[in-house]
């Protein structure tokens, strides 16, 4: 059971890595990170 769980997790991790390498997905990731940073900084500005 443990080997199958690890194999499944590895497959999911590989898929996420492959998708994150695509340029249009990189732009989405950068935009999301900037949004998170902006929200975090708004809380400090008060």
Backbone as a chain_set.jsonl record, in Angstrom:
{"seq": "XXXXXXXXXXXXXXXXXXXXXXXXXXXXXXXXXXXXXXXXXXXXXX", "coords": {"N": [[0.818, -1.194, 0.0], [1.934, 1.261, 0.77], [3.897, 1.732, -1.167], [2.398, 2.165, -3.469], [1.063, 4.502, -2.773], [3.186, 6.322, -2.592], [4.055, 6.247, -5.244], [1.843, 7.322, -6.54], [1.847, 9.908, -5.447], [4.256, 10.823, -6.456], [3.681, 10.864, -9.186], [1.718, 12.869, -9.293], [3.222, 15.054, -8.389], [5.079, 15.272, -10.472], [3.404, 15.993, -12.584], [2.477, 18.503, -11.696], [4.902, 19.916, -11.638], [5.595, 19.864, -14.367], [3.479, 21.341, -15.502], [3.915, 23.802, -14.257], [6.141, 24.739, -15.514], [5.375, 25.788, -17.933], [5.031, 28.734, -19.912], [2.63, 30.371, -19.813], [1.451, 29.503, -17.492], [3.418, 30.18, -15.661], [3.178, 32.938, -15.661], [0.662, 33.218, -14.469], [1.234, 32.185, -11.939], [3.125, 34.05, -10.993], [1.516, 36.348, -10.904], [-0.362, 35.583, -8.968], [1.317, 35.3, -6.734], [2.148, 37.952, -6.439], [-0.273, 39.167, -5.78], [-0.761, 37.971, -3.3], [1.417, 38.998, -1.85], [0.788, 41.729, -1.952], [-1.613, 41.796, -0.473], [-0.659, 40.978, 2.013], [1.075, 43.071, 2.626], [-0.704, 45.209, 2.821], [-1.981, 44.77, 5.218], [0.042, 45.364, 7.023], [0.436, 48.054, 6.656], [-1.445, 49.444, 8.058]], "CA": [[0.0, 0.0, 0.0], [2.803, 2.427, 0.877], [4.577, 1.965, -2.436], [1.414, 2.743, -4.394], [0.804, 5.873, -2.32], [4.351, 7.101, -3.001], [4.046, 6.323, -6.704], [0.79, 8.271, -6.891], [2.31, 11.242, -5.077], [5.304, 11.175, -7.411], [3.008, 11.187, -10.441], [1.081, 14.18, -9.137], [4.298, 16.049, -8.306], [5.637, 15.429, -11.82], [2.429, 16.731, -13.372], [2.504, 19.898, -11.231], [6.175, 20.482, -12.097], [5.515, 20.046, -15.818], [2.559, 22.443, -15.767], [4.498, 25.046, -13.747], [7.197, 25.169, -16.433], [4.791, 26.416, -19.116], [5.075, 30.191, -19.74], [1.373, 30.998, -19.408], [1.227, 29.154, -16.093], [4.362, 30.963, -14.877], [2.59, 34.267, -15.507], [-0.411, 33.094, -13.48], [1.86, 31.988, -10.629], [3.708, 35.333, -10.598], [0.415, 37.24, -10.563], [-0.912, 35.129, -7.69], [2.284, 35.642, -5.685], [2.097, 39.408, -6.238], [-1.521, 39.432, -5.073], [-0.556, 37.566, -1.904], [2.329, 39.977, -1.248], [0.049, 42.986, -1.788], [-2.551, 41.633, 0.648], [0.13, 40.907, 3.231], [1.604, 44.41, 2.9], [-1.807, 46.086, 3.206], [-2.212, 44.542, 6.643], [1.123, 46.002, 7.774], [0.39, 49.498, 6.458], [-2.453, 50.043, 8.936]], "C": [[0.858, 1.252, 0.0], [3.498, 2.766, -0.427], [3.628, 2.611, -3.435], [1.12, 4.198, -4.042], [1.949, 6.788, -2.757], [4.392, 7.281, -4.509], [2.989, 7.321, -7.181], [1.208, 9.695, -6.595], [3.382, 11.72, -6.044], [4.7, 11.577, -8.757], [2.357, 12.555, -10.399], [2.138, 15.277, -9.107], [4.904, 16.31, -9.683], [4.697, 16.243, -12.693], [2.443, 18.213, -12.989], [3.764, 20.594, -11.729], [6.12, 20.783, -13.586], [4.614, 21.23, -16.163], [3.154, 23.783, -15.334], [5.58, 25.576, -14.679], [6.646, 25.902, -17.653], [4.691, 27.931, -18.892], [3.76, 30.822, -19.279], [1.033, 30.666, -17.956], [2.196, 29.894, -15.184], [3.818, 32.361, -14.639], [1.479, 34.246, -14.464], [0.163, 32.964, -12.068], [2.442, 33.299, -10.124], [2.625, 36.314, -10.173], [-0.19, 36.859, -9.216], [0.021, 35.477, -6.542], [2.271, 37.131, -5.394], [0.838, 39.8, -5.483], [-1.382, 39.095, -3.595], [0.343, 38.575, -1.189], [1.616, 41.3, -0.988], [-0.908, 42.904, -0.605], [-1.805, 41.632, 1.976], [0.643, 42.303, 3.614], [0.514, 45.393, 3.286], [-2.093, 45.939, 4.698], [-1.166, 45.229, 7.501], [1.042, 47.515, 7.718], [-0.568, 50.181, 7.431], [-1.887, 50.586, 10.179]], "O": [[0.543, 2.214, -0.701], [3.672, 3.937, -0.761], [4.025, 3.515, -4.17], [0.949, 5.03, -4.933], [1.713, 7.898, -3.235], [4.73, 8.359, -4.996], [3.226, 8.076, -8.123], [0.957, 10.597, -7.395], [3.412, 12.895, -6.41], [5.163, 12.525, -9.39], [2.436, 13.315, -11.364], [1.965, 16.32, -9.737], [5.209, 17.454, -10.017], [5.146, 17.094, -13.461], [2.423, 19.08, -13.863], [3.704, 21.734, -12.19], [6.556, 21.85, -14.018], [4.956, 22.036, -17.028], [2.915, 24.799, -15.987], [5.9, 26.763, -14.628], [7.406, 26.581, -18.344], [4.309, 28.369, -17.806], [3.775, 31.721, -18.438], [0.396, 31.464, -17.269], [1.845, 30.211, -14.047], [3.971, 32.915, -13.55], [1.372, 35.17, -13.658], [-0.355, 33.556, -11.121], [2.276, 33.635, -8.952], [2.794, 37.035, -9.19], [-0.498, 37.736, -8.409], [-0.437, 35.906, -5.483], [2.37, 37.539, -4.236], [0.884, 40.683, -4.626], [-1.837, 39.851, -2.736], [0.064, 38.963, -0.055], [1.807, 41.922, 0.057], [-1.001, 43.846, 0.181], [-2.269, 42.221, 2.953], [0.641, 42.668, 4.79], [0.789, 46.339, 4.024], [-2.42, 46.924, 5.36], [-1.473, 45.641, 8.619], [1.522, 48.195, 8.624], [-0.495, 51.398, 7.603], [-2.621, 51.119, 11.011]]}, "num_chains": 1, "name": "protein.A"}
